[in-house]
Amino acid sequence: MSAPAIHPSAIVEAGAEIGDGCRIGPFCHVGPQVVLGVDCELVSHAVVAGDTRIGARTRIYPFASIGHPPQDLKYKGEPSTLRIGADCLIREGVTMNPGTAGGGLETVVGDKCAFLANAHVGHDCHVGSGVIFSNNVMLAGHCSVGDYAILGGGAAVIQFARVGAHAFVGGLSGLENDCIPYGMVLGNRAYLAGLNIVGLQRRGFAREDIHALRRAYRLLFAPEGTLMERVEDVASEFESHPAVREILDFIRAGGKRSICTPRETAASGGGA
């Protein structure tokens, strides 16, 4: 392993742990509690502050602000953390904040995520692995985003909302409810517009699994009965199907937000 390469104009404060092979470019600032894994790169003009730990081979581009205090007026300086996984791509102007006392004092980002220019990850969020945030995505505090979800450019997610695994949030959408795993939501305010079929195909889901998800989706959001009644009906038919079960578990777990539904379901009053 090679020693870190630190540009003379960069500031790395005493106490920071810099992994072998790291490259810290001009005019970067690394705070005293920061831990950078092996082969990380700060291209230039990037700032990493606070109790922030970044996994191996993550690359951070200019003017990113990582680990500064949460944008929460209730925050009073309590110790909190930001954890970012390995092999992430963090582009220009991205901001990520640590947690608060009201949310477990920790923000967590998984491995192999891509955050394009000016995206924001708010305090106390939990973001899975393989997630993509396009330009200007805004993730408010206390949100969760499942593995392999994709958020289109300019999408905004309200605080405490959940985005399920493999879901797709369309560009410029305003999501104020929970998006089920494998779902696709569009619009402002966002509505459920079907399943993320393209994403499923790209991830290599078998044709039979996609057909099962389509049938389960139609049953879940049919106009008859309440949502929870339909959940139990789908569970009885698809109890052995893991992807369908993931959707059912997501709905049953609940959260502070309602489930995002198709426009026709919402109009017909078929809710929980």
N, C-alpha and C positions, 0 to 999 in steps of 0.2 A: 504494500500500500504506500502511496506517496503522501508527503506532507501537504497540508492545506496551502493553497496559493492565495494570498491576501494582497490586494492592491494597496500601495502606500497611502492612497487617499481615503481608504475605508477605515472605519472605527469599529474595532471589536473590543468590547469592554471586558475587563478582568472578570473571570468567573464563567464566561461563555464557554461551552464545550463545542469544539469544531472538529468534525470527523475527518478521518484521512481522506485525501483526494478532493476535499471541498475547494470550491473556487468562489472567492468573494471579490466582486468587481469594484470599479471606482465609485466612491461616494456612498457606499453602503454603510449602514449602522446596525450593529448586532448588540443587543442588550446583554446584561450580565447573567440573566437566568436562562438564556436561550441555549438549546441543544440542537445542533445540526448533525444529521446522520451522514454516513460516508457518501462522498461524491455528490453532495448537494451543490447547487450553484445559485448564487445571487448575481445576476448579470451586471447590474449597476443601479445606483440610486434607489435601492430597495432597503426597507427598514423592517427589522424583526425585533420585537420588544416583548416585555413581560415574561411570564413563565410559559414559554412556548417551546414545544419539542416537534421537530420536523424529521420525517423519515428519510431513508437513504434515497439519493438520486432525484430528489425533488428539485425543480428548477423554478426560480422566482425572477420575474422580469422587472424593469424599472418602474419606480413609483408605487409599487405595491406596499401596503401598510398592514403588517401582519402582527397581531398580538397586542396592539394598543388597547387601552381601557374600553369597556363596552359602551355603546351609545345608548345608555339606559340611565335616565335621570335619577333612578333609585340607587344606582351603584355608588357605594361609599368607600371604595378603595380596598375592599376585602380581597384577600389572595384568591386568585382563580387561574385557570389554565386553558391553554389552547393546544390541542394535539392534532397534528397533520401527518398522514401516512406517507408511505414510500411511493416513489415514481409519480408524483403529482406534477402537474403543469399549472403554474400560477402566473397569469399574464399581467400586462401593464395595468396599474391602477387598482388591482384587486384589493379589497379590504376584508379581513377576518378578525373577529373579536373574541376574547376569552369569555368565560361564563360569569354568572352573577349568583348571589346568594339565593335568589328566587328561582333558580333553574339548575341547581346542582353544582355550580361553580366550575363547569367544564364545557368547552366546545370541542367537538370531535369530528374530524374529517378522515375518511378511509384512504385506501391505497388507490393509485392509478386513476385519480380524478383529474379533470381539466376544468380550470376556471378561466374563461376568456376575459378580455379587457373590461375593467371596471365592474366586475361582478362583486357581490357582497354576501358574506356569510355572517349573520348576526350572532349575538351572544346566546349561549346555551343550545345551539343547534347541534344536531347529530346527522352527519352526512355519511352515507355508505361508501362503498368502493365502486370504481368504474363509473362514477357520476360525471356528467358534463353540464356545466353552466355556460351558456353562450354569453355574448357581450351584454353587459348592463343588467344581468339578472339580479334581483333584490330578494334576499331571503331574510325575513324578519326574525326576531329572537324566538327561541323555544321551538323552532320547527324541526321536523325530521324528514329526511329524504332517503329512500331506500336505494339499494345497490342498482347500478346501471340506469337510473333515471336520467332523463335529459330535459333540461329547461331551456326553452328557446329564448332568443334575444329579447331583452326588455321585460321579461316575465317578472311579476311581483307576487310573492307569497306572503300572506298575512301571518302574524305571529301565532304560534301554537298549531299551525296547520301541519298536516302530514301528507307527504307524497310517497306513494308506495313504490316498491321495487319495479324496475322495468317500465315505469310510467313515462309519459311524454306530456310536458306542459308547453303549449304552443307559444310562439313569440308574441309579446305584448299582452299576454293573458294576465288577468288579475285574479289570483286564486284565493278565495276566502273560505273554502271548505276543503275537506280531505279528498285527495285523489286516490282511488283504489290502485293496488298493484296491477300492472299491465294496462292501466287505463290511459286514455288520451283526453286531455281537457283543453278547451279553446275559448277565447273570448274574454271580455271584461263586462260583467263578472263571469268567470269561467264556468262552463257547463261541461258535462261528460259527453264526449263526442264519439265514443266507441272504445275499442281496444287499440293498443299500440302495435298493430299487426306488422308494420315495417320493422319496428324494433325487435319483435319476436323472431321474425325471419332472419334478421341480421345476427341475432344471438344464437341461431341454430336450433330453435325450438322445432320439434317434429310436427308434421302436418296434423297428426291425430290430436296432439296437445292443443294446437291452435283451434281446431274444430271444437274440442271440449270447452275451451275457454269461451268461444263464441256462443255456444249453447248456454253455458252457465250465465254469461252476461245477459243474454236475452231473458232468461228466467228471473235473474236478480232484479232487473229493471222493467219488468212487465207491470202493467197498470193495476193488476189485481192484488189486493191485500196490502199489508204493510211491509216495509223493507225487512224487518226482522222475521216476519213470517216467511217471506221468500228466501231468506238466508237458510232457514231450517229446511225448506223444500229442496233447495239446491244441495245442501249438505247430505241429505238422504240419498240423492242421486249420484253425487260425485265424491263420496266420502273417501275414496281411495286415490283421488287425483291430487297430487301435491300442489300444482299451480292454482287450481280452483280453491283448494283448502287455504292457501295463502291469502287469497282475497277474502274468504269468509272469516279467517282469523283477524284480518285487518279491520273488517267491519265490526266484528264482535268486540274487539279490544276497545274500540271507541276512542274518543279524545275530546278536546274542548270545542272542536268544530264538527259540523254536520258532514255527512258524506256528500260529495259532489255528485249530482245526478244528471241524466239527460234532460233536455229542455221539456220534452213531452211528459216525462215522469213528474217533473216539478210542477208542470201546469195542471196535471191531472190530480195532484194531491197525494200521490203514492209515496209516502215517506216512512220514517221510522215510527 
